[in-house]
Amino acid sequence: MPQIAHPSFSSDADPLGTAWRRSELSGLTPKSARPGAPDPRATRSHRLAEAARPVMDGLDTVLLDTGATLLLADREGRVIRTVRDNARISRMLLKRGVDDGATLTEEAVGNNGIGTALETRAGVFIHGEQHFAEVLRDFVCYGHPIIDPLTRRLVGAVDLTGMSADASHLFAPFVRKIVADIEARYVDTARADDRELWRRFVERTRSSDTATCAFGDEVVLASHSSLERLDSSDLVTLRRLVERDEVGEVVELSVGAVGVATSRVGRRGHLLDLTFPGPSNASASATSTTRVIPLGTAGPTDAEPSEEAPTVVRSHAVRGPSGSGRSTTARAISGPGARHLRLAEADDAATAWREMVAPALRERSGPVILDDIDLLDDADLRRLAARMESAGDHLVVVTSRDDPRPAVTAVLDLCDRRTVVRPLHERGAEGEEIVRRMVTDLAARRGMRPPTVTSRFVEAACVLDLPNGLVTMRSILGDCLTRLEEKGSVALDVDALPSRSRSARPPRPGELARGEYDAIVAALTECGGVRSRAARRLGISRTTLYARMREFGLS
């Protein structure tokens, strides 16, 4: 394979570097990578086209004279609709083969707004030279996947392409709004029973903290409160009981005996309200799997039974994205005086184990927080797991990985409790309260009188693109207060935020389930166990399929 000059990013640390590596492994070179020619025999994604049609129809005038082109592609990466203004960029894209029917998968053209969004199921910016294909290096693009809100399956992607890097910071909110509109209409194209089930589920989870699951012909939905307490096998058990009409008032699941109240929706839909045993009942905070209880707290005695008293917790797993507040949560769980070991501060994994983790486990002098355990080698993670089983150390282990490798998962599975710290935009009213508290705290530190904070400001702040979570949010709010002082104003409104925030709130995917067990089993059966074919049939990447199979115990 010829040598390829990589742009200035690391494939180990940057998703775009990983996309370049996938492009190379597909046998492409920067010169050979180009959009796949339209296939007249290809089937059209009628449901996606129907859902997107009213949204796309209104964009011709919006994009007029902007020099930008919008592409809608199905889950196979085929462009099924374009919106362009006949400007120079549109003609350039047409000459390079970017047109209706063209295939823009990574296998065809390397990393790009459509193919990489489909591969990673996440939004992606690609600027000029970051494109693998030479034919695309004149352009700047942002791509975002379209996810069916009911089944959580990948159905397509939207890409906005231009030439001005200066304007690219506006691409993301514009495209996300379009995707949100298409996803909302996609629900309308589903079966009537599934639409009604989804509507009832959303109403139930908005108005109550009760853990709720919903099961339909093609739908499995679960609220945060239930997902954070149930294993994937529990969802499978509940669905099978629903299908056999054998759901009783109490069902034995992995967490114990769970109370169930069932409601029928339509002909085959069911809503299940769950009541969990012990301290992890439905009234617990929706931001974590348990209440925050310092490690080693004594539980109720036989003489003084109490349902509200905390049980003994010797190990606790905390997971959350970068900047979500997972370290703060870990400190609250471990209580005062805990040793907080940040493994990222070590020079390498061997040093982290030898000089930080191993001494702390030997001393056993109170609670210990092991931050970023995914940085440890697999062998050391196995040693950690063995110590947890034999010694019962008071530990809080922390990771930011959504899909940790097996050795990390083994440690997490041994913990007595788990807490998932969600990103700010998924926390609802709690996230909005965090923003308000930050503003008050920052104003006090500056000696300012706390400004009036409008609801529009808070809602827009909660959907900002935050590369480092709450750390980035604090920096942005500090800038907002600086501008407020300069203007001599007393109120923070949406115009005080960066322009990229002034878009409608996107749907919160965490409110919906990822129950894809049955679909994966069916796809593997139909494809003779060939995983790459099953991934294409399901509309997900191979990486995602392998992760789901491990999660469901199918690998």
C-alpha positions in Angstrom: 0.0 0.0 0.0 1.4 3.4 -0.9 2.4 5.8 1.9 -0.3 8.3 2.8 0.4 11.7 4.3 -1.9 12.0 7.3 -3.2 15.3 8.4 -2.3 16.6 11.9 -4.3 14.3 14.1 -3.6 11.0 15.9 -5.7 8.0 14.9 -5.6 6.9 18.5 -6.9 10.1 20.0 -9.1 11.6 17.2 -12.2 10.0 15.6 -11.1 11.5 12.2 -7.8 9.6 12.5 -9.7 6.4 13.2 -11.8 7.2 10.1 -8.7 7.6 8.0 -7.5 4.2 9.2 -10.8 2.6 8.2 -10.5 4.2 4.8 -7.0 2.7 4.4 -8.2 -0.7 5.5 -10.9 -0.6 2.8 -8.1 -0.6 0.2 -8.6 3.1 -0.8 -5.9 5.7 -1.6 -6.6 9.5 -1.6 -6.5 9.5 -5.4 -8.8 6.4 -5.8 -11.4 7.4 -3.2 -14.4 9.0 -4.9 -18.2 8.8 -4.6 -19.8 5.6 -5.9 -21.7 5.9 -9.1 -25.6 5.8 -8.9 -27.0 2.3 -9.1 -30.3 2.2 -11.1 -31.1 -1.1 -9.4 -30.8 0.2 -5.9 -34.1 0.3 -3.9 -35.2 3.7 -2.6 -35.8 4.3 1.1 -39.4 5.4 0.7 -40.1 5.8 4.4 -37.1 8.1 4.9 -37.9 10.0 1.8 -41.5 10.5 2.8 -40.5 11.7 6.3 -37.9 14.1 5.0 -39.8 15.5 2.0 -41.6 18.4 3.8 -38.4 19.3 5.7 -36.3 19.3 2.6 -38.9 21.1 0.5 -38.6 24.2 2.6 -34.8 24.5 2.4 -34.4 25.6 -1.2 -35.0 29.2 -0.3 -33.1 29.0 2.9 -29.9 27.9 1.1 -30.3 30.3 -1.8 -27.1 32.2 -2.4 -25.3 30.6 0.6 -22.9 28.6 -1.4 -23.8 25.5 0.6 -25.3 22.1 -0.5 -27.4 19.8 1.7 -27.4 16.0 1.2 -29.8 13.4 2.5 -28.6 9.8 2.4 -30.2 6.5 3.4 -28.5 4.0 5.7 -26.6 2.5 2.8 -24.9 5.9 2.2 -26.8 6.5 -1.0 -27.8 10.2 -1.6 -31.6 10.3 -2.0 -32.1 14.0 -2.0 -30.0 17.1 -2.5 -30.7 20.8 -1.9 -28.4 23.2 -3.8 -28.4 26.8 -5.0 -26.6 26.3 -8.3 -23.6 28.2 -7.0 -20.0 27.4 -7.8 -19.8 24.8 -5.0 -22.7 22.9 -6.3 -21.1 22.6 -9.7 -17.9 21.5 -8.2 -19.6 18.8 -6.2 -21.4 17.6 -9.3 -18.2 17.3 -11.2 -16.7 15.2 -8.4 -19.7 12.8 -8.5 -21.7 14.1 -5.5 -25.2 13.9 -6.8 -28.5 12.1 -6.3 -27.9 8.3 -6.2 -24.2 8.6 -5.5 -22.8 6.3 -2.7 -20.9 8.2 0.0 -19.9 5.4 2.4 -16.4 5.3 3.9 -15.7 2.2 1.8 -16.3 4.2 -1.4 -14.9 7.7 -0.7 -13.2 7.6 2.7 -14.2 9.7 5.6 -16.9 12.2 4.8 -20.0 13.8 6.4 -22.4 11.0 5.3 -20.2 7.9 5.5 -18.5 8.7 8.8 -21.8 9.8 10.5 -23.3 6.4 9.4 -20.2 4.5 10.7 -20.0 6.2 14.1 -23.7 7.1 14.7 -22.5 10.6 15.7 -22.1 14.1 14.3 -18.8 14.8 12.6 -17.0 17.9 11.3 -14.5 17.5 8.5 -12.4 20.4 7.3 -10.6 20.5 3.9 -7.4 18.4 4.3 -9.0 16.2 6.9 -10.9 14.5 4.1 -9.2 11.2 3.0 -10.3 11.7 -0.7 -8.4 14.3 -2.6 -11.6 15.2 -4.5 -13.2 16.4 -1.3 -10.4 18.5 0.2 -11.8 21.8 -1.1 -14.8 21.5 1.1 -15.9 21.8 4.7 -18.8 19.6 5.9 -20.8 18.5 8.9 -22.7 15.3 8.9 -25.2 13.9 11.4 -27.0 10.5 11.6 -30.7 10.1 11.5 -32.0 7.6 14.2 -35.5 6.1 14.3 -36.8 7.4 17.7 -38.8 4.3 18.2 -36.4 1.5 17.4 -33.1 3.4 17.8 -32.0 2.0 14.4 -29.9 4.0 12.0 -32.0 5.1 9.0 -29.8 7.7 7.2 -27.7 10.8 7.5 -27.8 14.5 6.6 -24.7 16.5 5.4 -24.2 20.2 4.9 -21.2 21.1 2.7 -19.6 24.4 2.0 -16.2 26.0 1.3 -16.0 28.6 4.1 -14.4 27.4 7.3 -15.5 30.7 8.9 -19.2 29.7 8.6 -18.7 26.1 9.6 -19.5 26.7 13.3 -23.1 27.3 12.2 -23.4 24.0 10.3 -23.9 21.8 13.4 -27.1 23.5 14.9 -28.6 23.9 11.4 -28.1 20.2 10.5 -29.2 19.0 14.0 -32.4 20.9 13.7 -33.1 19.3 10.2 -32.3 15.9 11.6 -34.6 16.5 14.6 -37.5 17.5 12.3 -36.9 14.4 10.1 -36.8 12.1 13.1 -40.0 13.6 14.5 -41.7 13.0 11.1 -40.2 9.5 10.9 -42.3 8.6 14.0 -45.4 9.6 12.0 -44.6 7.1 9.3 -44.5 4.2 11.8 -47.5 1.9 12.5 -50.4 3.5 14.2 -50.1 1.2 17.3 -46.3 2.0 17.6 -46.9 5.7 17.3 -49.6 5.6 20.0 -47.3 3.5 22.2 -44.5 6.0 21.8 -46.8 8.9 22.5 -48.1 7.3 25.7 -44.5 6.4 26.8 -43.3 10.0 26.3 -46.3 11.4 28.3 -45.7 8.9 31.1 -41.9 9.5 31.4 -42.4 13.3 31.3 -44.9 13.4 34.1 -43.6 10.8 36.4 -40.3 9.4 37.9 -41.8 5.9 37.7 -39.5 3.5 35.9 -41.4 2.7 32.7 -40.8 0.2 29.8 -42.9 0.0 26.6 -43.1 -3.0 24.2 -44.7 -3.1 20.8 -44.3 -5.0 17.5 -41.2 -3.1 16.5 -40.6 -1.0 19.6 -38.8 -1.4 22.9 -38.6 1.7 25.0 -37.3 2.3 28.5 -36.9 5.3 30.7 -33.6 6.2 32.3 -34.9 5.2 35.7 -35.5 1.6 34.4 -32.4 1.4 32.2 -30.1 2.3 35.0 -31.4 -0.6 37.2 -32.1 -3.3 34.6 -29.7 -5.5 32.8 -30.2 -6.1 29.1 -31.4 -9.7 30.0 -34.1 -8.1 32.1 -35.6 -6.3 29.1 -35.5 -9.6 27.2 -37.3 -11.3 30.1 -40.0 -8.6 30.2 -40.6 -8.7 26.5 -41.0 -12.5 26.5 -43.4 -12.3 29.4 -45.4 -9.6 27.5 -45.5 -11.7 24.3 -46.8 -14.7 26.3 -49.3 -12.6 28.2 -47.7 -13.9 31.4 -46.8 -10.6 33.2 -47.8 -10.8 36.9 -47.9 -8.2 39.6 -44.4 -9.2 40.6 -41.6 -10.3 38.3 -38.3 -11.8 39.4 -35.4 -9.9 37.6 -31.7 -9.5 38.2 -32.3 -6.8 40.9 -34.8 -9.0 42.7 -38.6 -9.0 42.9 -39.9 -6.0 40.9 -43.5 -4.8 41.1 -45.2 -4.4 37.7 -48.3 -2.5 36.7 -49.3 -3.2 33.1 -51.3 -1.1 30.7 -52.5 -2.2 27.2 -51.9 0.2 24.3 -53.6 -0.6 21.0 -53.8 -4.3 19.9 -50.3 -5.4 20.9 -48.6 -2.6 22.8 -47.9 -2.7 26.5 -46.7 -0.1 29.0 -45.0 -1.5 32.2 -44.5 0.7 35.3 -41.9 -0.9 37.5 -41.4 -0.6 41.3 -37.9 -1.7 42.4 -37.1 -3.2 45.8 -35.0 -1.6 48.5 -33.3 1.8 48.3 -33.2 1.8 44.5 -36.9 2.4 44.2 -38.6 4.6 41.6 -38.3 7.8 43.7 -34.5 7.7 43.5 -32.7 10.4 41.4 -33.0 9.8 37.7 -29.4 10.9 37.2 -27.9 7.8 38.7 -28.6 4.2 39.4 -28.6 4.7 43.2 -28.7 7.5 45.7 -25.3 8.9 46.6 -24.2 7.0 49.7 -20.7 7.2 51.2 -18.9 3.9 50.9 -19.0 1.7 54.0 -22.2 3.2 55.4 -23.9 0.7 57.7 -27.2 -0.7 56.6 -30.3 -1.3 58.8 -30.1 -3.6 61.7 -32.5 -6.4 62.6 -33.7 -4.4 65.6 -34.4 -1.3 63.6 -35.7 -2.2 60.2 -35.9 0.7 57.8 -36.6 0.7 54.1 -35.0 4.0 53.7 -31.7 3.1 55.4 -28.8 2.6 53.0 -27.1 -0.8 52.6 -23.4 -1.5 52.9 -21.7 -0.5 49.6 -18.0 -1.5 49.3 -17.5 -0.7 45.6 -19.2 1.7 43.2 -18.8 2.2 39.5 -19.3 5.7 38.0 -19.5 6.2 34.3 -20.1 9.4 32.3 -18.6 11.4 29.4 -15.8 13.9 29.7 -16.8 16.9 31.7 -20.1 15.5 32.8 -19.2 15.8 36.5 -18.3 12.1 37.0 -15.3 12.9 39.2 -17.4 15.2 41.4 -20.0 12.4 41.7 -17.3 9.9 42.7 -16.1 12.3 45.4 -19.6 12.7 46.8 -20.1 8.9 46.8 -16.8 8.1 48.5 -17.3 10.7 51.3 -14.7 13.1 52.9 -11.1 11.9 53.2 -11.1 9.6 50.2 -7.9 9.3 48.2 -8.6 10.5 44.6 -6.1 8.8 42.2 -6.2 10.3 38.7 -4.6 7.6 36.7 -4.2 9.9 33.7 -1.5 11.8 35.6 0.8 8.7 35.4 3.4 8.5 32.6 2.1 5.2 31.4 -0.2 2.3 32.4 2.5 0.4 34.2 3.4 3.4 36.3 -0.2 4.0 37.1 -0.6 0.5 38.5 2.8 0.3 40.2 2.9 3.7 41.9 -0.8 4.6 42.4 -3.2 1.7 42.4 -1.2 -1.1 43.9 0.0 0.9 47.0 -3.5 2.2 47.6 -5.0 -1.3 47.5 -2.3 -2.6 49.9 -2.8 0.2 52.5 -6.6 0.0 52.6 -6.7 3.2 54.7 -10.2 4.4 53.7 -12.1 4.9 50.5 -10.2 5.2 47.2 -11.3 6.7 43.9 -9.6 5.2 40.8 -10.3 7.7 38.0 -10.1 6.5 34.4 -9.5 2.9 35.1 -9.7 2.2 31.3 -6.1 3.5 31.1 -4.9 0.4 33.0 -3.5 -2.6 31.1 -5.8 -5.7 30.9 -3.5 -7.7 33.2 -3.6 -5.0 35.9 -7.4 -4.7 35.5 -7.7 -8.5 36.2 -5.5 -8.0 39.3 -7.8 -5.2 40.4 -10.9 -7.4 39.8 -9.3 -10.1 41.9 -8.6 -7.7 44.8 -12.2 -6.5 44.7 -13.5 -10.0 45.0 -11.2 -11.2 47.8 -10.5 -8.1 49.9 -13.7 -6.1 49.4 -11.8 -2.8 49.3 -13.8 0.4 49.5 -13.4 1.6 46.0 -15.0 4.0 43.5 -14.0 3.2 40.0 -14.6 5.8 37.2 -14.6 5.5 33.4 -15.7 7.8 30.6 -16.1 5.0 28.1 -19.6 4.4 26.7 -18.4 1.0 25.4 -15.5 -0.2 27.6 -13.4 -3.1 26.6 -14.0 -6.5 28.3 -11.4 -6.1 31.0 -12.9 -2.8 32.1 -16.4 -4.2 32.0 -15.3 -7.1 34.2 -14.3 -4.6 36.9 -17.5 -2.6 36.5 -19.6 -5.7 36.8 -18.1 -6.6 40.2 -19.1 -3.3 41.8 -22.0 -3.3 44.3 -23.5 -0.1 42.8 -23.4 1.8 39.5 -24.0 5.4 38.7 -24.4 6.8 35.2 -23.7 10.6 34.9 -25.5 11.8 31.8 -24.5 14.7 29.6 -26.0 18.1 30.4 -28.5 18.1 27.5 -30.0 14.8 28.8 -30.6 15.9 32.3 -33.8 18.0 31.7 -34.7 20.3 34.6 -31.7 19.2 36.6 -29.4 20.3 33.8 -31.1 23.7 33.6 -30.7 24.1 37.4 -26.9 23.3 37.0 -26.6 26.2 34.5 -28.4 28.6 36.9 -26.2 27.6 39.8 -23.1 28.0 37.7 -24.1 31.6 36.7 -24.8 32.5 40.4 -21.5 31.0 41.5 -19.4 32.7 38.7 -21.1 36.1 39.4 -20.4 35.8 43.2 -16.7 35.0 42.5 -16.5 38.2 40.3 -18.2 40.3 43.0 -21.2 40.8 40.6 -24.8 40.9 41.6 -26.4 37.7 40.2 -28.0 38.6 36.8 -31.5 37.7 35.8 -31.3 34.4 33.7 -34.1 33.9 31.2 -35.5 30.5 30.4 -34.5 30.9 26.8 -30.9 31.4 27.9 -30.9 28.3 30.0 -32.6 26.1 27.4 -30.1 27.2 24.7 -27.1 26.7 27.0 -28.2 23.1 27.7 -27.9 22.1 24.1 -24.5 23.8 23.4 -21.8 21.7 21.8 -19.6 21.1 24.9 -16.3 19.3 24.0 -15.3 19.1 27.7 -18.8 19.1 29.3 -19.3 21.2 32.4 -15.8 22.6 32.1 -16.5 24.1 28.7 -19.9 25.3 30.0 -18.3 27.2 32.9 -15.9 28.9 30.4 -18.8 29.9 28.1 -20.8 31.3 31.0 -17.8 33.2 32.2 -17.6 34.8 28.8 -21.3 35.6 28.9 -20.9 37.4 32.2 -17.9 39.4 30.8 -20.0 40.6 27.9 -22.9 41.4 30.3 -20.5 43.6 32.4 -19.3 45.4 29.3 -22.9 46.2 28.2 -24.0 47.2 31.6 -27.0 44.8 31.3 -28.7 42.9 34.2 -30.2 40.0 32.3 -28.8 37.0 30.4 -30.8 36.2 27.4 -30.1 33.8 24.4 -28.3 36.5 22.5 -25.5 36.4 25.1 -24.5 32.9 24.1 -22.4 31.9 21.0 -24.5 31.9 17.9 -24.2 28.1 17.5 -26.5 27.6 20.5 -29.4 29.5 19.0 -31.3 26.5 17.7 -34.2 24.3 18.9 -33.6 21.7 21.5 -32.8 18.3 19.9 -34.6 15.2 21.0 -33.0 13.5 24.0 -32.0 10.0 22.8 -31.4 8.9 26.4 -35.2 8.9 27.0 -35.5 6.0 24.5 -34.3 2.5 24.8 -31.7 0.6 22.9 -33.4 -2.7 23.2 -32.2 -4.3 19.9 -31.8 -7.9 21.1 -34.5 -9.5 19.0 -33.5 -7.5 15.9 -29.8 -8.6 16.2 -30.8 -12.3 16.7 -33.1 -12.2 13.7 -30.4 -10.4 11.5 -27.7 -12.9 12.5 -30.1 -15.8 11.7 -31.1 -14.4 8.3 -27.4 -13.7 7.5 -26.1 -17.1 8.5 -24.2 -15.7 11.4 -22.1 -13.4 9.2 -21.7 -10.3 11.3 -20.7 -7.9 8.6 -23.8 -8.7 6.6 -26.0 -8.5 9.8 -24.6 -5.1 10.5 -25.5 -3.8 7.1 -29.0 -5.3 7.4 -29.5 -3.5 10.8 -28.1 -0.2 9.5 -25.3 -0.1 12.1 -21.5 -0.2 12.0 -19.7 -3.5 12.7 -18.2 -1.9 15.8 -21.7 -1.1 17.2 -22.9 -4.6 16.4 -20.0 -6.2 18.2 -20.6 -4.0 21.2 -24.3 -4.8 21.3 -23.6 -8.5 21.0 -21.2 -8.4 23.9 -23.8 -6.4 25.9 -26.5 -9.0 25.2 -24.2 -12.0 25.7 -24.4 -13.1 22.1 -20.7 -12.9 21.2 
